[in-house]
Amino acid sequence: SRYRQSTLTLGDATVHAPFDGVVSERFVNVGEYVSVNTKIVHVVQTDPIRVELTAGESDASAISVGQTVQFRVKALPDRIFSGTVQYVAPALRKATRDLVFEAVTPNADGLLKPGMFVTATLEGRSKAHVVVPQTAVRKNDDAFRAFVVTNGHIEERVVQKIRDLEDGRAVIGRGIVAGEHVVTTNDVNLKDGLSVVE
């Protein structure tokens, strides 16, 4: 009985990490007494390595598991690394309104170090959108609106604006169909139903 108990005690004295990695920090020294809750070492996984990324709300729908992500690190500015998205959060973070997702990349040469900051690009799925001048869209009552010319009259519509482009145009998700004529001025006298003479 004592032998069995001694064997169990000796086995409990050996600490096994849940994954293969490298000890980055040690919190106890040889000979120190430790208990069940004592923090002994900090172990990091170096190959493969996980990359935690975030995307804005407007790009969240374009991210899915299996996509390829390319990124750079400041320490190696001329090197492009590649990984695969393996996890996408089910919801956006409430405070920052962004989506957290993770990619995994091989790191056999050890060039990437845990804790590095990366700048990543992700090729999303292509989708056609309507693009109009930013002056054609105005925000009113917490909604974006635009005036569209239909059958000789002005029609006011609630539209979904996805983002503003640097060239002065806006990308529209819903509310305007390709080929429709929009009013590009922000004249305060514009209202729904006005006649248009071409």
C-alpha angles and dihedrals in degrees: 000000000000090000092053091048091049090050091052092047091050091049091051089053090066111083117207122199116228090233141016112270148116128283106243098175135015121207102184136044131223111284097023119132114245133185133202093276097044115122106229109172142349111236123194128194111231104175115069099016128204120229116203113208138174132211131194122253093257091057098040095097091056094063122089140157114276098033120132118242126193123201145170134213126212093237091060106029094167095052123086117203126198132208143164126246108242103164134036120183114242093228142023120259108261097219099047101023092226135123123240119214135164134221128193122217132179115250106179092144092053095230093133115071124200110255096035118137115235137195110215139189124201125194106223132196113284117243130172117240135180114250122202135169112278089236089066092065125067131178116234129163093356091305134096115239136187137182117237126190109234125171093340095311136094115249121195114218138184107234137188111237111200100184146326118253124219093243093066097265131116129219113230123204101183138002102051126067123213111266097028119126116242130194108244099193127087095218109163090216093066115110140162115282100023115146120245123210114203 
